[in-house]
Amino acid sequence: MKTTDLEKNLGVNFKNSKLLEQALTHRSYLNEHPDFTGGHNERLEFLGDAVLEIVITEFLYNAYPDTPEGDLTNWRASLVNAKMLYQVAAELGVEDNLRLSKGEAKDKNTKARQYILANAMEAIIGAMYLDQGLEISRRFVIAHLIPKLEYILSNELYLDPKSKFQELAQEKEGVTPIYKTLSEEGPDHEKVFTVGLYLNEELVATGVGLSKQEAQVKAAELGLQNKGW
């Protein structure tokens, strides 16, 4: 699929096509193409994450005026997590346009690839914001992510392990849990994170994942088991 085909799927014609190309470029690609001048997508990912946050937050705030802040926070987290962003990326054909190293390109249908696609989706939203502004970006996010809210609510997917652990920790022990990154191993494009879950000074559990978020979720799952909650 050509980038122009992806633009059709996105419903956006980029004025600066280099922004979209950068959003689709994984860091690993640069290792094999040192002459590539476009840069990788991590800064755009950072920006896209912020755009997602404000658009989803504003929508939920206005659409559900009687819903408590805690529930809205959980709903938002479920809408912008890696799993949902990966689904959107898959629906739009983002993978066919990714620039990856030869090694990364072989690892299809893996969790690592899902995270790369989720991050690329955030980067695309960041590129869209720079190229088209907030209103177009808002329309895109609402069109592709908000429809998934009904499924999330009907299946109670918003009750993720981190939210459950926090609610129970505050209810039973009056403490808000803290997550600390204990180690980061491996090259930039294949990092493995180990995160510790703490209640005050007590290390309740540790989790390992391909992102800090995944490691935190694993730690929360083990924390619930270790506490018998």
VOGUPA-907054 format. One record per residue: residue in one letter; x, y, z of N, C-alpha, C, O in turn. Coordinates in steps of 0.1 Angstrom, whole numbers, plus 5000, padded with zeros to 4 digits. Layout:
// residues N
resn,n_px,n_py,n_pz,ca_px,ca_py,ca_pz,c_px,c_py,c_pz,o_px,o_py,o_pz
A,X,Y,Z,X,Y,Z,X,Y,Z,X,Y,Z
...
***
This chain:
// residues 229
resn,n_px,n_py,n_pz,ca_px,ca_py,ca_pz,c_px,c_py,c_pz,o_px,o_py,o_pz
M,5008,4988,5000,5000,5000,5000,5009,5013,5000,5018,5013,5008
K,5005,5022,4991,5013,5035,4991,5008,5044,5002,4996,5042,5007
T,5016,5054,5005,5012,5064,5015,4999,5071,5011,4991,5074,5020
T,4997,5073,4998,4985,5080,4994,4973,5071,4997,4962,5076,5000
D,4974,5058,4996,4963,5049,5000,4960,5050,5014,4949,5050,5019
L,4971,5051,5023,4969,5052,5037,4962,5065,5040,4953,5066,5048
E,4965,5076,5033,4958,5089,5035,4943,5088,5032,4935,5094,5039
K,4940,5080,5022,4926,5078,5019,4919,5071,5031,4908,5074,5035
N,4926,5061,5036,4920,5054,5048,4919,5063,5060,4909,5062,5068
L,4929,5072,5062,4928,5081,5073,4918,5092,5070,4913,5098,5080
G,4915,5095,5058,4905,5106,5055,4912,5119,5055,4905,5129,5057
V,4925,5119,5053,4933,5132,5054,4943,5132,5043,4951,5122,5041
N,4944,5143,5036,4955,5146,5026,4965,5155,5033,4963,5167,5035
F,4977,5149,5035,4987,5157,5042,4993,5167,5033,4996,5165,5022
K,4994,5179,5038,5001,5190,5031,5016,5187,5030,5022,5189,5020
N,5021,5183,5042,5035,5179,5043,5037,5164,5044,5035,5159,5055
S,5039,5157,5033,5039,5143,5033,5050,5137,5042,5050,5126,5046
K,5061,5145,5044,5072,5140,5052,5068,5138,5066,5074,5130,5073
L,5058,5145,5071,5054,5143,5085,5048,5129,5086,5050,5122,5096
L,5040,5125,5076,5034,5112,5077,5044,5101,5075,5044,5091,5082
E,5054,5104,5066,5065,5094,5064,5073,5092,5077,5077,5081,5081
Q,5075,5103,5084,5082,5102,5097,5074,5095,5107,5080,5087,5115
A,5061,5097,5108,5053,5090,5117,5053,5075,5115,5050,5067,5124
L,5056,5070,5103,5056,5056,5100,5070,5050,5100,5072,5038,5097
T,5080,5058,5105,5094,5053,5106,5098,5049,5120,5099,5058,5129
H,5101,5036,5122,5105,5031,5135,5120,5034,5136,5127,5034,5127
R,5124,5036,5149,5138,5038,5152,5147,5028,5145,5158,5032,5141
S,5143,5015,5145,5152,5005,5140,5156,5007,5125,5166,5003,5121
Y,5147,5014,5118,5149,5016,5103,5162,5025,5101,5169,5023,5092
L,5164,5034,5110,5175,5043,5109,5189,5036,5111,5199,5040,5105
N,5189,5025,5118,5201,5018,5120,5206,5012,5107,5218,5011,5105
E,5197,5008,5098,5201,5003,5085,5201,5013,5074,5206,5010,5063
H,5196,5025,5077,5196,5035,5067,5201,5049,5072,5193,5058,5074
P,5214,5049,5075,5220,5061,5082,5218,5074,5074,5219,5085,5079
D,5216,5072,5060,5215,5084,5052,5200,5089,5052,5198,5100,5045
F,5191,5082,5058,5177,5087,5059,5176,5099,5067,5181,5100,5079
T,5170,5110,5062,5170,5123,5068,5157,5126,5076,5156,5137,5082
G,5147,5118,5074,5134,5121,5080,5133,5120,5095,5124,5126,5101
G,5141,5112,5101,5140,5110,5115,5130,5099,5119,5121,5095,5110
H,5130,5094,5131,5121,5083,5135,5108,5090,5142,5108,5102,5143
N,5099,5082,5146,5086,5087,5150,5083,5090,5165,5072,5092,5169
E,5094,5089,5173,5091,5089,5187,5087,5103,5192,5078,5103,5201
R,5092,5113,5187,5087,5127,5191,5073,5129,5187,5065,5135,5194
L,5069,5124,5175,5055,5126,5170,5046,5117,5179,5035,5121,5181
E,5051,5106,5183,5043,5097,5192,5040,5104,5205,5029,5104,5210
F,5050,5111,5210,5048,5119,5222,5038,5130,5221,5029,5131,5229
L,5038,5136,5209,5028,5147,5206,5014,5141,5205,5004,5146,5210
G,5013,5130,5197,5001,5123,5194,4994,5118,5207,4982,5119,5208
D,5002,5113,5216,4996,5109,5229,4989,5120,5236,4979,5118,5242
A,4995,5132,5236,4989,5144,5242,4976,5148,5235,4966,5152,5242
V,4976,5147,5222,4964,5151,5214,4953,5141,5217,4942,5145,5220
L,4956,5128,5218,4946,5118,5221,4940,5121,5235,4928,5121,5237
E,4949,5124,5244,4944,5126,5258,4934,5138,5259,4924,5136,5265
I,4937,5149,5253,4928,5161,5254,4915,5158,5246,4905,5162,5251
V,4916,5152,5234,4904,5150,5226,4895,5140,5233,4883,5143,5235
I,4900,5129,5238,4892,5119,5245,4886,5125,5258,4874,5122,5261
T,4895,5132,5265,4890,5138,5278,4879,5147,5276,4869,5147,5283
E,4880,5156,5266,4870,5166,5263,4857,5160,5259,4846,5164,5263
F,4858,5149,5251,4846,5142,5246,4839,5136,5258,4827,5138,5259
L,4846,5128,5266,4839,5121,5277,4833,5131,5287,4823,5129,5292
Y,4841,5142,5289,4836,5152,5299,4822,5158,5294,4813,5160,5302
N,4821,5161,5281,4809,5167,5276,4798,5157,5274,4786,5160,5276
A,4802,5145,5270,4791,5135,5266,4785,5128,5279,4774,5123,5278
Y,4793,5128,5290,4788,5121,5302,4789,5130,5314,4798,5128,5323
P,4780,5140,5315,4781,5150,5325,4779,5145,5339,4783,5151,5349
D,4772,5134,5340,4769,5128,5354,4778,5117,5358,4776,5111,5369
T,4788,5114,5350,4797,5103,5353,4809,5108,5362,4815,5118,5359
P,4812,5101,5373,4823,5105,5382,4836,5105,5375,4839,5098,5365
E,4845,5114,5380,4859,5115,5374,4866,5102,5373,4873,5099,5364
G,4865,5094,5384,4872,5081,5384,4868,5072,5373,4877,5065,5367
D,4855,5071,5370,4850,5063,5359,4855,5068,5345,4859,5061,5336
L,4854,5082,5344,4859,5088,5331,4874,5085,5329,4878,5083,5318
T,4882,5085,5340,4896,5082,5338,4898,5068,5333,4906,5066,5325
N,4890,5059,5339,4892,5045,5335,4887,5043,5320,4893,5035,5313
W,4876,5049,5317,4871,5048,5303,4882,5054,5293,4885,5048,5283
R,4887,5065,5297,4898,5071,5288,4910,5062,5286,4915,5060,5275
A,4914,5056,5297,4926,5047,5297,4923,5035,5288,4932,5031,5281
S,4911,5030,5288,4907,5019,5280,4906,5023,5265,4909,5014,5256
L,4903,5035,5262,4902,5039,5248,4915,5042,5242,4917,5040,5230
V,4925,5046,5250,4938,5051,5244,4949,5041,5247,4961,5044,5244
N,4946,5029,5252,4956,5019,5255,4962,5013,5242,4956,5014,5231
A,4973,5005,5243,4979,5000,5231,4971,4990,5223,4971,4990,5211
K,4962,4983,5230,4954,4973,5223,4944,4980,5214,4942,4976,5203
M,4937,4991,5219,4928,4998,5211,4935,5005,5199,4930,5005,5188
L,4946,5011,5202,4954,5018,5191,4959,5009,5181,4959,5012,5169
Y,4963,4997,5185,4967,4986,5176,4955,4982,5167,4957,4981,5154
Q,4943,4981,5173,4931,4977,5165,4929,4988,5154,4926,4985,5142
V,4929,5001,5158,4927,5011,5148,4938,5011,5137,4934,5012,5125
A,4950,5009,5141,4961,5008,5131,4959,4997,5121,4961,4998,5109
A,4954,4985,5126,4952,4974,5118,4940,4977,5108,4941,4973,5097
E,4930,4983,5113,4918,4986,5105,4922,4996,5093,4916,4995,5083
L,4932,5004,5096,4935,5015,5086,4947,5011,5077,4950,5018,5068
G,4952,4999,5079,4963,4994,5070,4976,5001,5073,4984,5002,5064
V,4979,5005,5085,4991,5012,5089,5003,5003,5087,5014,5008,5082
E,5002,4990,5090,5014,4981,5090,5020,4980,5076,5033,4979,5075
D,5012,4981,5065,5018,4980,5052,5027,4992,5048,5034,4991,5039
N,5026,5002,5056,5034,5014,5054,5046,5017,5063,5053,5026,5062
L,5047,5008,5073,5058,5010,5083,5072,5009,5077,5074,5000,5068
R,5081,5017,5082,5095,5016,5078,5102,5009,5090,5103,5015,5101
L,5106,4997,5088,5113,4989,5099,5126,4984,5094,5129,4983,5083
S,5134,4980,5104,5146,4972,5101,5142,4958,5095,5131,4954,5097
K,5151,4952,5088,5148,4938,5083,5145,4929,5094,5136,4920,5092
G,5151,4930,5105,5148,4921,5117,5134,4924,5122,5127,4914,5125
E,5131,4936,5124,5118,4940,5129,5107,4936,5119,5096,4932,5123
A,5110,4937,5106,5100,4934,5096,5096,4920,5096,5085,4917,5092
K,5105,4911,5101,5101,4897,5101,5092,4893,5112,5085,4883,5111
D,5092,4901,5123,5084,4897,5135,5069,4901,5134,5065,4910,5142
K,5062,4896,5124,5048,4899,5123,5040,4891,5133,5045,4881,5139
N,5028,4896,5136,5019,4889,5145,5025,4887,5159,5022,4876,5165
T,5033,4896,5164,5039,4895,5177,5034,4906,5186,5029,4916,5181
K,5036,4905,5199,5032,4916,5208,5040,4928,5205,5036,4940,5206
A,5053,4926,5202,5062,4937,5199,5057,4945,5187,5057,4957,5187
R,5052,4938,5177,5047,4945,5165,5034,4952,5168,5032,4963,5163
Q,5026,4947,5177,5014,4954,5181,5017,4967,5188,5011,4977,5185
Y,5028,4967,5196,5032,4979,5203,5037,4989,5193,5035,5001,5194
I,5045,4984,5183,5050,4993,5173,5039,5000,5165,5040,5012,5162
L,5029,4992,5162,5017,4998,5155,5009,5008,5163,5005,5018,5158
A,5008,5004,5176,5001,5014,5185,5008,5027,5186,5002,5038,5186
N,5021,5026,5187,5030,5038,5188,5029,5046,5175,5029,5058,5175
A,5029,5039,5164,5028,5045,5151,5015,5053,5149,5014,5063,5143
M,5004,5047,5155,4991,5053,5154,4992,5066,5162,4986,5076,5157
E,4998,5066,5173,4999,5079,5181,5008,5089,5173,5004,5101,5173
A,5018,5084,5166,5027,5093,5159,5019,5099,5147,5021,5111,5143
I,5011,5091,5141,5002,5096,5129,4993,5107,5134,4991,5117,5127
I,4987,5105,5146,4979,5116,5152,4987,5128,5155,4982,5139,5153
G,4999,5127,5159,5008,5138,5162,5011,5145,5149,5011,5157,5148
A,5014,5137,5138,5017,5143,5125,5004,5150,5120,5005,5161,5114
M,4993,5144,5121,4980,5150,5117,4978,5163,5124,4973,5173,5117
Y,4980,5164,5137,4979,5176,5144,4987,5188,5139,4983,5199,5137
L,5000,5184,5136,5009,5195,5131,5005,5199,5117,5007,5211,5113
D,5001,5190,5109,4998,5192,5095,4984,5198,5093,4982,5207,5084
Q,4974,5194,5101,4960,5198,5098,4953,5206,5109,4943,5212,5108
G,4960,5206,5121,4954,5213,5132,4945,5204,5141,4943,5192,5139
L,4941,5210,5152,4933,5202,5163,4920,5197,5158,4916,5186,5161
E,4912,5205,5150,4899,5201,5147,4898,5189,5138,4890,5180,5140
I,4907,5188,5128,4908,5176,5120,4912,5164,5128,4907,5153,5126
S,4922,5166,5137,4927,5156,5145,4916,5151,5154,4914,5139,5157
R,4908,5160,5160,4897,5157,5168,4886,5148,5161,4882,5138,5166
R,4883,5152,5149,4873,5144,5141,4878,5130,5139,4871,5120,5139
F,4891,5129,5136,4897,5116,5133,4896,5107,5146,4892,5095,5145
V,4901,5112,5157,4901,5105,5169,4886,5100,5173,4884,5089,5177
I,4877,5110,5172,4863,5106,5176,4857,5096,5167,4850,5087,5171
A,4861,5097,5154,4855,5088,5144,4860,5074,5146,4853,5064,5143
H,4873,5072,5150,4879,5059,5150,4880,5053,5164,4882,5041,5165
L,4880,5061,5175,4881,5055,5188,4868,5055,5196,4866,5045,5203
I,4861,5066,5196,4849,5067,5204,4839,5055,5201,4832,5051,5210
P,4837,5051,5188,4828,5039,5186,4832,5027,5194,4823,5018,5195
K,4844,5026,5199,4848,5014,5206,4844,5015,5221,4845,5005,5228
L,4839,5026,5225,4835,5028,5239,4824,5019,5243,4824,5014,5254
E,4814,5017,5234,4803,5008,5238,4807,4994,5241,4802,4988,5250
Y,4816,4989,5233,4822,4976,5235,4829,4975,5248,4828,4966,5256
I,4837,4986,5251,4845,4986,5264,4835,4986,5276,4838,4979,5285
L,4825,4994,5275,4816,4995,5286,4807,4982,5288,4805,4978,5299
S,4803,4977,5277,4794,4965,5278,4802,4953,5283,4796,4944,5289
N,4815,4952,5281,4823,4941,5285,4832,4945,5298,4840,4937,5302
E,4829,4957,5303,4836,4961,5315,4852,4961,5313,4859,4958,5323
L,4856,4964,5301,4871,4963,5299,4878,4975,5306,4890,4974,5307
Y,4870,4985,5310,4877,4996,5317,4882,4992,5331,4890,5000,5337
L,4877,4981,5336,4882,4977,5349,4895,4969,5347,4895,4957,5350
D,4905,4976,5343,4918,4970,5341,4925,4967,5354,4921,4973,5365
P,4935,4958,5355,4942,4955,5367,4947,4966,5375,4947,4966,5387
K,4953,4977,5368,4958,4988,5375,4947,4996,5383,4949,5000,5394
S,4936,4997,5376,4925,5004,5383,4919,4996,5395,4916,5002,5405
K,4918,4983,5393,4913,4975,5403,4922,4975,5415,4918,4977,5427
F,4935,4974,5413,4945,4974,5424,4944,4988,5431,4945,4988,5443
Q,4944,4999,5424,4944,5012,5430,4931,5013,5439,4932,5018,5450
E,4919,5009,5433,4907,5011,5441,4908,5003,5454,4904,5007,5465
L,4912,4990,5453,4913,4982,5465,4924,4986,5474,4922,4985,5487
A,4935,4991,5469,4946,4995,5478,4941,5007,5486,4944,5008,5498
Q,4934,5016,5480,4929,5028,5487,4918,5024,5497,4917,5030,5508
E,4909,5015,5493,4898,5010,5501,4903,5003,5513,4898,5005,5525
K,4912,4993,5511,4916,4984,5522,4928,4989,5530,4929,4986,5542
E,4937,4997,5524,4949,5001,5531,4951,5016,5532,4960,5021,5538
G,4942,5023,5525,4943,5038,5525,4956,5043,5518,4961,5054,5522
V,4961,5036,5509,4974,5039,5502,4972,5039,5487,4965,5031,5482
T,4978,5049,5480,4978,5049,5466,4991,5042,5461,5002,5046,5465
P,4989,5032,5452,5001,5025,5447,5010,5033,5439,5005,5043,5432
I,5022,5030,5439,5033,5037,5430,5040,5026,5422,5043,5015,5427
Y,5042,5030,5409,5050,5021,5400,5063,5027,5398,5065,5039,5394
K,5074,5019,5400,5087,5024,5397,5094,5015,5387,5094,5002,5388
T,5101,5021,5377,5108,5013,5367,5121,5008,5374,5130,5016,5377
L,5123,4995,5375,5134,4989,5381,5146,4987,5372,5158,4988,5375
S,5143,4984,5359,5153,4982,5349,5148,4983,5335,5136,4981,5333
E,5157,4986,5326,5154,4987,5311,5165,4979,5305,5177,4983,5306
E,5162,4969,5297,5172,4961,5291,5170,4959,5276,5158,4960,5272
G,5180,4958,5268,5179,4956,5254,5180,4969,5246,5181,4980,5252
P,5182,4968,5233,5183,4979,5224,5170,4987,5224,5159,4983,5229
D,5171,5000,5219,5159,5009,5220,5147,5003,5213,5136,5006,5219
H,5148,4996,5202,5136,4991,5196,5131,4977,5201,5121,4972,5197
E,5138,4972,5211,5134,4959,5217,5135,4959,5232,5139,4949,5238
K,5133,4970,5238,5135,4971,5253,5125,4963,5261,5114,4961,5257
V,5130,4957,5272,5122,4950,5281,5123,4957,5294,5134,4960,5299
F,5111,4961,5300,5110,4969,5312,5106,4960,5324,5098,4951,5322
T,5112,4962,5335,5108,4956,5348,5103,4967,5357,5111,4977,5360
V,5091,4966,5361,5085,4976,5370,5081,4970,5383,5076,4959,5384
G,5083,4978,5394,5079,4974,5407,5067,4981,5411,5065,4993,5409
L,5058,4974,5418,5045,4979,5423,5047,4981,5438,5049,4971,5445
Y,5045,4993,5444,5048,4996,5458,5036,5001,5465,5028,5009,5459
L,5034,4997,5477,5025,5004,5487,5033,5009,5498,5039,5002,5506
N,5035,5022,5498,5045,5029,5506,5059,5023,5503,5063,5024,5491
E,5065,5016,5513,5079,5011,5510,5078,4996,5506,5088,4990,5503
E,5066,4990,5507,5064,4976,5504,5064,4973,5489,5056,4978,5482
L,5073,4964,5485,5073,4959,5471,5063,4948,5470,5065,4937,5475
V,5051,4951,5464,5041,4941,5464,5043,4931,5452,5040,4919,5454
A,5048,4936,5441,5049,4927,5429,5058,4934,5419,5060,4946,5419
T,5064,4926,5410,5071,4931,5399,5065,4926,5386,5060,4914,5386
G,5065,4934,5375,5060,4930,5362,5070,4932,5351,5078,4942,5352
V,5070,4924,5341,5079,4926,5330,5071,4927,5317,5062,4920,5315
G,5075,4936,5308,5068,4938,5296,5076,4946,5286,5087,4950,5288
L,5071,4947,5274,5078,4953,5263,5076,4968,5263,5081,4976,5254
S,5067,4973,5272,5066,4987,5274,5064,4989,5289,5061,4979,5297
K,5065,5001,5294,5063,5004,5308,5049,5001,5312,5046,4996,5323
Q,5039,5005,5303,5025,5002,5306,5022,4987,5307,5015,4983,5317
E,5028,4979,5298,5025,4965,5299,5031,4959,5312,5025,4951,5319
A,5043,4964,5316,5050,4959,5328,5042,4963,5340,5041,4955,5350
Q,5036,4975,5340,5028,4980,5351,5015,4971,5353,5011,4968,5364
V,5009,4968,5341,4997,4959,5342,5000,4946,5347,4993,4940,5355
K,5011,4940,5343,5015,4927,5348,5018,4927,5363,5014,4918,5370
A,5024,4938,5367,5027,4940,5382,5014,4941,5390,5012,4935,5400
A,5004,4948,5384,4991,4949,5391,4984,4936,5391,4978,4933,5402
E,4985,4928,5381,4978,4915,5381,4984,4906,5392,4977,4899,5399
L,4998,4906,5393,5004,4898,5403,5002,4904,5417,5000,4897,5427
G,5001,4917,5418,4998,4924,5430,4984,4920,5436,4983,4917,5448
L,4974,4919,5427,4961,4914,5431,4961,4900,5437,4955,4897,5446
Q,4969,4891,5430,4971,4878,5435,4978,4877,5448,4974,4870,5457
N,4989,4885,5449,4997,4884,5461,4990,4889,5473,4992,4884,5484
K,4981,4899,5471,4973,4905,5482,4960,4897,5485,4954,4899,5495
G,4957,4887,5476,4945,4880,5477,4933,4888,5475,4922,4885,5481
W,4934,4898,5466,4922,4906,5463,4916,4902,5450,4906,4908,5446
***
